[in-house]
Amino acid sequence: MRTRSAWALGEIKDTRAVEPLIQSVNDQDWYIHWGAADALGKIGDNRALEPLTLLKDDDDDYVRRAGKEAIEKIRANNSNNTA
């Protein structure tokens, strides 16, 4: 249920969800922090960059990849907004 909620928040792209999603990045369940990272990438808010960088050391390959992809999406979104 929490992963689906994170997914829905990412689809809505409401920046009010950024702080709760950042907290979910540290969840013990890999599926939760994978979903939170994905949602944060979709939202594209800079506040998520630092917490997402911590995922590079996660034990799970899917989580590491989700963190990396989320960071790339946020950076691409920011470069598109400044162009």
mmCIF file as gemmi writes it, N, C-alpha and C atoms, coordinates in Angstrom:
data_model
loop_
_atom_site.group_PDB
_atom_site.id
_atom_site.type_symbol
_atom_site.label_atom_id
_atom_site.label_alt_id
_atom_site.label_comp_id
_atom_site.label_asym_id
_atom_site.label_entity_id
_atom_site.label_seq_id
_atom_site.pdbx_PDB_ins_code
_atom_site.Cartn_x
_atom_site.Cartn_y
_atom_site.Cartn_z
_atom_site.occupancy
_atom_site.B_iso_or_equiv
_atom_site.pdbx_formal_charge
_atom_site.auth_seq_id
_atom_site.auth_asym_id
_atom_site.pdbx_PDB_model_num
ATOM 1 N N . MET Axp A 1 ? 0.812 -1.191 0 1 0 ? 1 A 1
ATOM 2 C CA . MET Axp A 1 ? 0 0 0 1 0 ? 1 A 1
ATOM 3 C C . MET Axp A 1 ? 0.865 1.268 0 1 0 ? 1 A 1
ATOM 4 N N . ARG Axp A 2 ? 1.93 1.273 0.803 1 0 ? 2 A 1
ATOM 5 C CA . ARG Axp A 2 ? 2.779 2.469 0.865 1 0 ? 2 A 1
ATOM 6 C C . ARG Axp A 2 ? 3.528 2.697 -0.444 1 0 ? 2 A 1
ATOM 7 N N . THR Axp A 3 ? 3.917 1.616 -1.106 1 0 ? 3 A 1
ATOM 8 C CA . THR Axp A 3 ? 4.61 1.771 -2.386 1 0 ? 3 A 1
ATOM 9 C C . THR Axp A 3 ? 3.669 2.34 -3.427 1 0 ? 3 A 1
ATOM 10 N N . ARG Axp A 4 ? 2.441 1.873 -3.442 1 0 ? 4 A 1
ATOM 11 C CA . ARG Axp A 4 ? 1.452 2.423 -4.382 1 0 ? 4 A 1
ATOM 12 C C . ARG Axp A 4 ? 1.176 3.891 -4.08 1 0 ? 4 A 1
ATOM 13 N N . SER Axp A 5 ? 1.172 4.238 -2.813 1 0 ? 5 A 1
ATOM 14 C CA . SER Axp A 5 ? 0.971 5.639 -2.437 1 0 ? 5 A 1
ATOM 15 C C . SER Axp A 5 ? 2.127 6.5 -2.937 1 0 ? 5 A 1
ATOM 16 N N . ALA Axp A 6 ? 3.356 6.006 -2.781 1 0 ? 6 A 1
ATOM 17 C CA . ALA Axp A 6 ? 4.514 6.741 -3.28 1 0 ? 6 A 1
ATOM 18 C C . ALA Axp A 6 ? 4.419 6.903 -4.789 1 0 ? 6 A 1
ATOM 19 N N . TRP Axp A 7 ? 4.045 5.834 -5.474 1 0 ? 7 A 1
ATOM 20 C CA . TRP Axp A 7 ? 3.896 5.896 -6.933 1 0 ? 7 A 1
ATOM 21 C C . TRP Axp A 7 ? 2.871 6.958 -7.328 1 0 ? 7 A 1
ATOM 22 N N . ALA Axp A 8 ? 1.723 6.967 -6.65 1 0 ? 8 A 1
ATOM 23 C CA . ALA Axp A 8 ? 0.671 7.939 -6.957 1 0 ? 8 A 1
ATOM 24 C C . ALA Axp A 8 ? 1.148 9.37 -6.704 1 0 ? 8 A 1
ATOM 25 N N . LEU Axp A 9 ? 1.881 9.581 -5.62 1 0 ? 9 A 1
ATOM 26 C CA . LEU Axp A 9 ? 2.399 10.918 -5.331 1 0 ? 9 A 1
ATOM 27 C C . LEU Axp A 9 ? 3.371 11.375 -6.418 1 0 ? 9 A 1
ATOM 28 N N . GLY Axp A 10 ? 4.154 10.45 -6.938 1 0 ? 10 A 1
ATOM 29 C CA . GLY Axp A 10 ? 5.059 10.786 -8.031 1 0 ? 10 A 1
ATOM 30 C C . GLY Axp A 10 ? 4.305 11.156 -9.296 1 0 ? 10 A 1
ATOM 31 N N . GLU Axp A 11 ? 3.221 10.466 -9.561 1 0 ? 11 A 1
ATOM 32 C CA . GLU Axp A 11 ? 2.413 10.763 -10.743 1 0 ? 11 A 1
ATOM 33 C C . GLU Axp A 11 ? 1.741 12.127 -10.632 1 0 ? 11 A 1
ATOM 34 N N . ILE Axp A 12 ? 1.323 12.486 -9.431 1 0 ? 12 A 1
ATOM 35 C CA . ILE Axp A 12 ? 0.659 13.772 -9.195 1 0 ? 12 A 1
ATOM 36 C C . ILE Axp A 12 ? 1.666 14.922 -9.266 1 0 ? 12 A 1
ATOM 37 N N . LYS Axp A 13 ? 2.917 14.642 -8.882 1 0 ? 13 A 1
ATOM 38 C CA . LYS Axp A 13 ? 4.01 15.62 -8.899 1 0 ? 13 A 1
ATOM 39 C C . LYS Axp A 13 ? 3.756 16.816 -7.982 1 0 ? 13 A 1
ATOM 40 N N . ASP Axp A 14 ? 3.137 16.539 -6.866 1 0 ? 14 A 1
ATOM 41 C CA . ASP Axp A 14 ? 2.864 17.59 -5.876 1 0 ? 14 A 1
ATOM 42 C C . ASP Axp A 14 ? 4.074 17.728 -4.962 1 0 ? 14 A 1
ATOM 43 N N . THR Axp A 15 ? 4.679 18.901 -4.951 1 0 ? 15 A 1
ATOM 44 C CA . THR Axp A 15 ? 5.89 19.105 -4.157 1 0 ? 15 A 1
ATOM 45 C C . THR Axp A 15 ? 5.647 19.005 -2.649 1 0 ? 15 A 1
ATOM 46 N N . ARG Axp A 16 ? 4.397 19.045 -2.219 1 0 ? 16 A 1
ATOM 47 C CA . ARG Axp A 16 ? 4.112 18.862 -0.786 1 0 ? 16 A 1
ATOM 48 C C . ARG Axp A 16 ? 4.46 17.45 -0.334 1 0 ? 16 A 1
ATOM 49 N N . ALA Axp A 17 ? 4.606 16.535 -1.272 1 0 ? 17 A 1
ATOM 50 C CA . ALA Axp A 17 ? 4.925 15.142 -0.937 1 0 ? 17 A 1
ATOM 51 C C . ALA Axp A 17 ? 6.424 14.904 -0.782 1 0 ? 17 A 1
ATOM 52 N N . VAL Axp A 18 ? 7.243 15.883 -1.117 1 0 ? 18 A 1
ATOM 53 C CA . VAL Axp A 18 ? 8.694 15.673 -1.122 1 0 ? 18 A 1
ATOM 54 C C . VAL Axp A 18 ? 9.221 15.274 0.25 1 0 ? 18 A 1
ATOM 55 N N . GLU Axp A 19 ? 8.893 16.002 1.292 1 0 ? 19 A 1
ATOM 56 C CA . GLU Axp A 19 ? 9.426 15.691 2.623 1 0 ? 19 A 1
ATOM 57 C C . GLU Axp A 19 ? 9.015 14.295 3.109 1 0 ? 19 A 1
ATOM 58 N N . PRO Axp A 20 ? 7.733 13.917 3.024 1 0 ? 20 A 1
ATOM 59 C CA . PRO Axp A 20 ? 7.38 12.544 3.432 1 0 ? 20 A 1
ATOM 60 C C . PRO Axp A 20 ? 8.069 11.481 2.577 1 0 ? 20 A 1
ATOM 61 N N . LEU Axp A 21 ? 8.24 11.746 1.289 1 0 ? 21 A 1
ATOM 62 C CA . LEU Axp A 21 ? 8.927 10.778 0.433 1 0 ? 21 A 1
ATOM 63 C C . LEU Axp A 21 ? 10.405 10.68 0.792 1 0 ? 21 A 1
ATOM 64 N N . ILE Axp A 22 ? 11.02 11.805 1.144 1 0 ? 22 A 1
ATOM 65 C CA . ILE Axp A 22 ? 12.419 11.776 1.581 1 0 ? 22 A 1
ATOM 66 C C . ILE Axp A 22 ? 12.556 10.889 2.819 1 0 ? 22 A 1
ATOM 67 N N . GLN Axp A 23 ? 11.614 10.983 3.743 1 0 ? 23 A 1
ATOM 68 C CA . GLN Axp A 23 ? 11.641 10.131 4.929 1 0 ? 23 A 1
ATOM 69 C C . GLN Axp A 23 ? 11.5 8.658 4.544 1 0 ? 23 A 1
ATOM 70 N N . SER Axp A 24 ? 10.712 8.386 3.517 1 0 ? 24 A 1
ATOM 71 C CA . SER Axp A 24 ? 10.509 7.007 3.075 1 0 ? 24 A 1
ATOM 72 C C . SER Axp A 24 ? 11.732 6.42 2.382 1 0 ? 24 A 1
ATOM 73 N N . VAL Axp A 25 ? 12.625 7.276 1.904 1 0 ? 25 A 1
ATOM 74 C CA . VAL Axp A 25 ? 13.858 6.792 1.279 1 0 ? 25 A 1
ATOM 75 C C . VAL Axp A 25 ? 14.671 5.978 2.288 1 0 ? 25 A 1
ATOM 76 N N . ASN Axp A 26 ? 14.509 6.268 3.571 1 0 ? 26 A 1
ATOM 77 C CA . ASN Axp A 26 ? 15.261 5.572 4.617 1 0 ? 26 A 1
ATOM 78 C C . ASN Axp A 26 ? 14.509 4.391 5.219 1 0 ? 26 A 1
ATOM 79 N N . ASP Axp A 27 ? 13.384 4.031 4.664 1 0 ? 27 A 1
ATOM 80 C CA . ASP Axp A 27 ? 12.581 2.925 5.182 1 0 ? 27 A 1
ATOM 81 C C . ASP Axp A 27 ? 13.383 1.62 5.144 1 0 ? 27 A 1
ATOM 82 N N . GLN Axp A 28 ? 13.101 0.721 6.051 1 0 ? 28 A 1
ATOM 83 C CA . GLN Axp A 28 ? 13.789 -0.572 6.098 1 0 ? 28 A 1
ATOM 84 C C . GLN Axp A 28 ? 13.393 -1.479 4.934 1 0 ? 28 A 1
ATOM 85 N N . ASP Axp A 29 ? 12.207 -1.286 4.411 1 0 ? 29 A 1
ATOM 86 C CA . ASP Axp A 29 ? 11.714 -2.115 3.312 1 0 ? 29 A 1
ATOM 87 C C . ASP Axp A 29 ? 12.245 -1.57 1.981 1 0 ? 29 A 1
ATOM 88 N N . TRP Axp A 30 ? 13.018 -2.381 1.259 1 0 ? 30 A 1
ATOM 89 C CA . TRP Axp A 30 ? 13.629 -1.91 0.015 1 0 ? 30 A 1
ATOM 90 C C . TRP Axp A 30 ? 12.577 -1.462 -0.988 1 0 ? 30 A 1
ATOM 91 N N . TYR Axp A 31 ? 11.429 -2.105 -0.987 1 0 ? 31 A 1
ATOM 92 C CA . TYR Axp A 31 ? 10.38 -1.772 -1.948 1 0 ? 31 A 1
ATOM 93 C C . TYR Axp A 31 ? 9.83 -0.37 -1.682 1 0 ? 31 A 1
ATOM 94 N N . ILE Axp A 32 ? 9.799 0.017 -0.422 1 0 ? 32 A 1
ATOM 95 C CA . ILE Axp A 32 ? 9.322 1.353 -0.052 1 0 ? 32 A 1
ATOM 96 C C . ILE Axp A 32 ? 10.331 2.401 -0.495 1 0 ? 32 A 1
ATOM 97 N N . HIS Axp A 33 ? 11.614 2.216 -0.169 1 0 ? 33 A 1
ATOM 98 C CA . HIS Axp A 33 ? 12.541 3.266 -0.57 1 0 ? 33 A 1
ATOM 99 C C . HIS Axp A 33 ? 12.805 3.268 -2.07 1 0 ? 33 A 1
ATOM 100 N N . TRP Axp A 34 ? 12.607 2.159 -2.73 1 0 ? 34 A 1
ATOM 101 C CA . TRP Axp A 34 ? 12.657 2.135 -4.197 1 0 ? 34 A 1
ATOM 102 C C . TRP Axp A 34 ? 11.507 2.985 -4.756 1 0 ? 34 A 1
ATOM 103 N N . GLY Axp A 35 ? 10.29 2.797 -4.256 1 0 ? 35 A 1
ATOM 104 C CA . GLY Axp A 35 ? 9.129 3.56 -4.713 1 0 ? 35 A 1
ATOM 105 C C . GLY Axp A 35 ? 9.248 5.038 -4.394 1 0 ? 35 A 1
ATOM 106 N N . ALA Axp A 36 ? 9.8 5.352 -3.234 1 0 ? 36 A 1
ATOM 107 C CA . ALA Axp A 36 ? 9.987 6.755 -2.852 1 0 ? 36 A 1
ATOM 108 C C . ALA Axp A 36 ? 11.003 7.427 -3.77 1 0 ? 36 A 1
ATOM 109 N N . ALA Axp A 37 ? 12.087 6.739 -4.079 1 0 ? 37 A 1
ATOM 110 C CA . ALA Axp A 37 ? 13.096 7.302 -4.985 1 0 ? 37 A 1
ATOM 111 C C . ALA Axp A 37 ? 12.502 7.555 -6.363 1 0 ? 37 A 1
ATOM 112 N N . ASP Axp A 38 ? 11.747 6.606 -6.854 1 0 ? 38 A 1
ATOM 113 C CA . ASP Axp A 38 ? 11.106 6.771 -8.155 1 0 ? 38 A 1
ATOM 114 C C . ASP Axp A 38 ? 10.173 7.979 -8.156 1 0 ? 38 A 1
ATOM 115 N N . ALA Axp A 39 ? 9.365 8.112 -7.119 1 0 ? 39 A 1
ATOM 116 C CA . ALA Axp A 39 ? 8.426 9.23 -7.019 1 0 ? 39 A 1
ATOM 117 C C . ALA Axp A 39 ? 9.161 10.562 -6.928 1 0 ? 39 A 1
ATOM 118 N N . LEU Axp A 40 ? 10.239 10.606 -6.167 1 0 ? 40 A 1
ATOM 119 C CA . LEU Axp A 40 ? 11.006 11.846 -6.041 1 0 ? 40 A 1
ATOM 120 C C . LEU Axp A 40 ? 11.605 12.258 -7.384 1 0 ? 40 A 1
ATOM 121 N N . GLY Axp A 41 ? 12.029 11.293 -8.155 1 0 ? 41 A 1
ATOM 122 C CA . GLY Axp A 41 ? 12.539 11.607 -9.489 1 0 ? 41 A 1
ATOM 123 C C . GLY Axp A 41 ? 11.472 12.204 -10.377 1 0 ? 41 A 1
ATOM 124 N N . LYS Axp A 42 ? 10.27 11.688 -10.274 1 0 ? 42 A 1
ATOM 125 C CA . LYS Axp A 42 ? 9.155 12.209 -11.078 1 0 ? 42 A 1
ATOM 126 C C . LYS Axp A 42 ? 8.772 13.624 -10.65 1 0 ? 42 A 1
ATOM 127 N N . ILE Axp A 43 ? 8.827 13.889 -9.355 1 0 ? 43 A 1
ATOM 128 C CA . ILE Axp A 43 ? 8.477 15.219 -8.853 1 0 ? 43 A 1
ATOM 129 C C . ILE Axp A 43 ? 9.551 16.224 -9.256 1 0 ? 43 A 1
ATOM 130 N N . GLY Axp A 44 ? 10.811 15.824 -9.166 1 0 ? 44 A 1
ATOM 131 C CA . GLY Axp A 44 ? 11.898 16.66 -9.657 1 0 ? 44 A 1
ATOM 132 C C . GLY Axp A 44 ? 12.324 17.809 -8.771 1 0 ? 44 A 1
ATOM 133 N N . ASP Axp A 45 ? 12.15 17.673 -7.474 1 0 ? 45 A 1
ATOM 134 C CA . ASP Axp A 45 ? 12.49 18.743 -6.528 1 0 ? 45 A 1
ATOM 135 C C . ASP Axp A 45 ? 13.929 18.577 -6.032 1 0 ? 45 A 1
ATOM 136 N N . ASN Axp A 46 ? 14.69 19.658 -6.064 1 0 ? 46 A 1
ATOM 137 C CA . ASN Axp A 46 ? 16.098 19.635 -5.635 1 0 ? 46 A 1
ATOM 138 C C . ASN Axp A 46 ? 16.308 19.168 -4.203 1 0 ? 46 A 1
ATOM 139 N N . ARG Axp A 47 ? 15.314 19.344 -3.336 1 0 ? 47 A 1
ATOM 140 C CA . ARG Axp A 47 ? 15.474 18.935 -1.937 1 0 ? 47 A 1
ATOM 141 C C . ARG Axp A 47 ? 15.765 17.444 -1.813 1 0 ? 47 A 1
ATOM 142 N N . ALA Axp A 48 ? 15.421 16.682 -2.818 1 0 ? 48 A 1
ATOM 143 C CA . ALA Axp A 48 ? 15.603 15.233 -2.761 1 0 ? 48 A 1
ATOM 144 C C . ALA Axp A 48 ? 16.998 14.786 -3.172 1 0 ? 48 A 1
ATOM 145 N N . LEU Axp A 49 ? 17.798 15.654 -3.762 1 0 ? 49 A 1
ATOM 146 C CA . LEU Axp A 49 ? 19.105 15.241 -4.282 1 0 ? 49 A 1
ATOM 147 C C . LEU Axp A 49 ? 20.014 14.636 -3.219 1 0 ? 49 A 1
ATOM 148 N N . GLU Axp A 50 ? 20.187 15.315 -2.12 1 0 ? 50 A 1
ATOM 149 C CA . GLU Axp A 50 ? 21.099 14.8 -1.087 1 0 ? 50 A 1
ATOM 150 C C . GLU Axp A 50 ? 20.634 13.455 -0.515 1 0 ? 50 A 1
ATOM 151 N N . PRO Axp A 51 ? 19.361 13.333 -0.101 1 0 ? 51 A 1
ATOM 152 C CA . PRO Axp A 51 ? 18.925 12.023 0.405 1 0 ? 51 A 1
ATOM 153 C C . PRO Axp A 51 ? 19.037 10.91 -0.636 1 0 ? 51 A 1
ATOM 154 N N . LEU Axp A 52 ? 18.807 11.238 -1.893 1 0 ? 52 A 1
ATOM 155 C CA . LEU Axp A 52 ? 18.902 10.221 -2.939 1 0 ? 52 A 1
ATOM 156 C C . LEU Axp A 52 ? 20.341 9.761 -3.151 1 0 ? 52 A 1
ATOM 157 N N . THR Axp A 53 ? 21.315 10.633 -2.925 1 0 ? 53 A 1
ATOM 158 C CA . THR Axp A 53 ? 22.709 10.223 -3.095 1 0 ? 53 A 1
ATOM 159 C C . THR Axp A 53 ? 23.099 9.135 -2.088 1 0 ? 53 A 1
ATOM 160 N N . LEU Axp A 54 ? 22.414 9.077 -0.96 1 0 ? 54 A 1
ATOM 161 C CA . LEU Axp A 54 ? 22.707 8.054 0.039 1 0 ? 54 A 1
ATOM 162 C C . LEU Axp A 54 ? 22.347 6.653 -0.455 1 0 ? 54 A 1
ATOM 163 N N . LEU Axp A 55 ? 21.476 6.573 -1.44 1 0 ? 55 A 1
ATOM 164 C CA . LEU Axp A 55 ? 21.064 5.273 -1.958 1 0 ? 55 A 1
ATOM 165 C C . LEU Axp A 55 ? 22.157 4.592 -2.772 1 0 ? 55 A 1
ATOM 166 N N . LYS Axp A 56 ? 23.2 5.32 -3.137 1 0 ? 56 A 1
ATOM 167 C CA . LYS Axp A 56 ? 24.281 4.72 -3.929 1 0 ? 56 A 1
ATOM 168 C C . LYS Axp A 56 ? 24.982 3.602 -3.158 1 0 ? 56 A 1
ATOM 169 N N . ASP Axp A 57 ? 24.854 3.602 -1.843 1 0 ? 57 A 1
ATOM 170 C CA . ASP Axp A 57 ? 25.474 2.575 -1.007 1 0 ? 57 A 1
ATOM 171 C C . ASP Axp A 57 ? 24.489 1.508 -0.53 1 0 ? 57 A 1
ATOM 172 N N . ASP Axp A 58 ? 23.267 1.529 -1.05 1 0 ? 58 A 1
ATOM 173 C CA . ASP Axp A 58 ? 22.256 0.562 -0.621 1 0 ? 58 A 1
ATOM 174 C C . ASP Axp A 58 ? 22.654 -0.848 -1.058 1 0 ? 58 A 1
ATOM 175 N N . ASP Axp A 59 ? 22.219 -1.834 -0.31 1 0 ? 59 A 1
ATOM 176 C CA . ASP Axp A 59 ? 22.532 -3.227 -0.625 1 0 ? 59 A 1
ATOM 177 C C . ASP Axp A 59 ? 21.792 -3.734 -1.86 1 0 ? 59 A 1
ATOM 178 N N . ASP Axp A 60 ? 20.67 -3.139 -2.158 1 0 ? 60 A 1
ATOM 179 C CA . ASP Axp A 60 ? 19.831 -3.63 -3.252 1 0 ? 60 A 1
ATOM 180 C C . ASP Axp A 60 ? 20.118 -2.898 -4.564 1 0 ? 60 A 1
ATOM 181 N N . ASP Axp A 61 ? 20.362 -3.657 -5.608 1 0 ? 61 A 1
ATOM 182 C CA . ASP Axp A 61 ? 20.675 -3.082 -6.92 1 0 ? 61 A 1
ATOM 183 C C . ASP Axp A 61 ? 19.524 -2.232 -7.459 1 0 ? 61 A 1
ATOM 184 N N . TYR Axp A 62 ? 18.281 -2.674 -7.261 1 0 ? 62 A 1
ATOM 185 C CA . TYR Axp A 62 ? 17.125 -1.914 -7.744 1 0 ? 62 A 1
ATOM 186 C C . TYR Axp A 62 ? 17.036 -0.554 -7.059 1 0 ? 62 A 1
ATOM 187 N N . VAL Axp A 63 ? 17.319 -0.532 -5.779 1 0 ? 63 A 1
ATOM 188 C CA . VAL Axp A 63 ? 17.273 0.713 -5.023 1 0 ? 63 A 1
ATOM 189 C C . VAL Axp A 63 ? 18.382 1.654 -5.489 1 0 ? 63 A 1
ATOM 190 N N . ARG Axp A 64 ? 19.595 1.114 -5.652 1 0 ? 64 A 1
ATOM 191 C CA . ARG Axp A 64 ? 20.701 1.953 -6.149 1 0 ? 64 A 1
ATOM 192 C C . ARG Axp A 64 ? 20.357 2.542 -7.509 1 0 ? 64 A 1
ATOM 193 N N . ARG Axp A 65 ? 19.805 1.712 -8.393 1 0 ? 65 A 1
ATOM 194 C CA . ARG Axp A 65 ? 19.439 2.185 -9.729 1 0 ? 65 A 1
ATOM 195 C C . ARG Axp A 65 ? 18.328 3.226 -9.663 1 0 ? 65 A 1
ATOM 196 N N . ALA Axp A 66 ? 17.329 3.005 -8.815 1 0 ? 66 A 1
ATOM 197 C CA . ALA Axp A 66 ? 16.229 3.972 -8.678 1 0 ? 66 A 1
ATOM 198 C C . ALA Axp A 66 ? 16.75 5.311 -8.167 1 0 ? 66 A 1
ATOM 199 N N . GLY Axp A 67 ? 17.674 5.281 -7.222 1 0 ? 67 A 1
ATOM 200 C CA . GLY Axp A 67 ? 18.261 6.515 -6.715 1 0 ? 67 A 1
ATOM 201 C C . GLY Axp A 67 ? 19.023 7.258 -7.799 1 0 ? 67 A 1
ATOM 202 N N . LYS Axp A 68 ? 19.82 6.522 -8.555 1 0 ? 68 A 1
ATOM 203 C CA . LYS Axp A 68 ? 20.598 7.131 -9.639 1 0 ? 68 A 1
ATOM 204 C C . LYS Axp A 68 ? 19.679 7.732 -10.702 1 0 ? 68 A 1
ATOM 205 N N . GLU Axp A 69 ? 18.662 6.987 -11.106 1 0 ? 69 A 1
ATOM 206 C CA . GLU Axp A 69 ? 17.733 7.474 -12.124 1 0 ? 69 A 1
ATOM 207 C C . GLU Axp A 69 ? 16.958 8.69 -11.632 1 0 ? 69 A 1
ATOM 208 N N . ALA Axp A 70 ? 16.586 8.689 -10.351 1 0 ? 70 A 1
ATOM 209 C CA . ALA Axp A 70 ? 15.858 9.831 -9.793 1 0 ? 70 A 1
ATOM 210 C C . ALA Axp A 70 ? 16.727 11.08 -9.818 1 0 ? 70 A 1
ATOM 211 N N . ILE Axp A 71 ? 17.991 10.934 -9.449 1 0 ? 71 A 1
ATOM 212 C CA . ILE Axp A 71 ? 18.914 12.076 -9.476 1 0 ? 71 A 1
ATOM 213 C C . ILE Axp A 71 ? 19.05 12.598 -10.904 1 0 ? 71 A 1
ATOM 214 N N . GLU Axp A 72 ? 19.188 11.692 -11.861 1 0 ? 72 A 1
ATOM 215 C CA . GLU Axp A 72 ? 19.309 12.102 -13.265 1 0 ? 72 A 1
ATOM 216 C C . GLU Axp A 72 ? 18.063 12.851 -13.736 1 0 ? 72 A 1
ATOM 217 N N . LYS Axp A 73 ? 16.889 12.369 -13.335 1 0 ? 73 A 1
ATOM 218 C CA . LYS Axp A 73 ? 15.638 13.046 -13.718 1 0 ? 73 A 1
ATOM 219 C C . LYS Axp A 73 ? 15.559 14.444 -13.121 1 0 ? 73 A 1
ATOM 220 N N . ILE Axp A 74 ? 15.935 14.566 -11.855 1 0 ? 74 A 1
ATOM 221 C CA . ILE Axp A 74 ? 15.886 15.874 -11.191 1 0 ? 74 A 1
ATOM 222 C C . ILE Axp A 74 ? 16.847 16.838 -11.868 1 0 ? 74 A 1
ATOM 223 N N . ARG Axp A 75 ? 18.051 16.376 -12.142 1 0 ? 75 A 1
ATOM 224 C CA . ARG Axp A 75 ? 19.04 17.249 -12.801 1 0 ? 75 A 1
ATOM 225 C C . ARG Axp A 75 ? 18.59 17.638 -14.205 1 0 ? 75 A 1
ATOM 226 N N . ALA Axp A 76 ? 18.017 16.691 -14.944 1 0 ? 76 A 1
ATOM 227 C CA . ALA Axp A 76 ? 17.52 16.994 -16.294 1 0 ? 76 A 1
ATOM 228 C C . ALA Axp A 76 ? 16.372 17.993 -16.225 1 0 ? 76 A 1
ATOM 229 N N . ASN Axp A 77 ? 15.486 17.812 -15.257 1 0 ? 77 A 1
ATOM 230 C CA . ASN Axp A 77 ? 14.369 18.734 -15.076 1 0 ? 77 A 1
ATOM 231 C C . ASN Axp A 77 ? 14.867 20.137 -14.771 1 0 ? 77 A 1
ATOM 232 N N . ASN Axp A 78 ? 15.887 20.23 -13.937 1 0 ? 78 A 1
ATOM 233 C CA . ASN Axp A 78 ? 16.454 21.523 -13.57 1 0 ? 78 A 1
ATOM 234 C C . ASN Axp A 78 ? 17.16 22.184 -14.754 1 0 ? 78 A 1
ATOM 235 N N . SER Axp A 79 ? 17.844 21.393 -15.561 1 0 ? 79 A 1
ATOM 236 C CA . SER Axp A 79 ? 18.524 21.976 -16.712 1 0 ? 79 A 1
ATOM 237 C C . SER Axp A 79 ? 17.514 22.428 -17.773 1 0 ? 79 A 1
ATOM 238 N N . ASN Axp A 80 ? 16.393 21.74 -17.88 1 0 ? 80 A 1
ATOM 239 C CA . ASN Axp A 80 ? 15.342 22.144 -18.805 1 0 ? 80 A 1
ATOM 240 C C . ASN Axp A 80 ? 14.666 23.436 -18.35 1 0 ? 80 A 1
ATOM 241 N N . ASN Axp A 81 ? 14.567 23.611 -17.048 1 0 ? 81 A 1
ATOM 242 C CA . ASN Axp A 81 ? 13.921 24.811 -16.511 1 0 ? 81 A 1
ATOM 243 C C . ASN Axp A 81 ? 14.803 26.041 -16.594 1 0 ? 81 A 1
ATOM 244 N N . THR Axp A 82 ? 16.115 25.845 -16.698 1 0 ? 82 A 1
ATOM 245 C CA . THR Axp A 82 ? 17.016 26.995 -16.779 1 0 ? 82 A 1
ATOM 246 C C . THR Axp A 82 ? 17.377 27.363 -18.211 1 0 ? 82 A 1
ATOM 247 N N . ALA Axp A 83 ? 17.001 26.522 -19.138 1 0 ? 83 A 1
ATOM 248 C CA . ALA Axp A 83 ? 17.35 26.787 -20.554 1 0 ? 83 A 1
ATOM 249 C C . ALA Axp A 83 ? 16.441 27.805 -21.174 1 0 ? 83 A 1
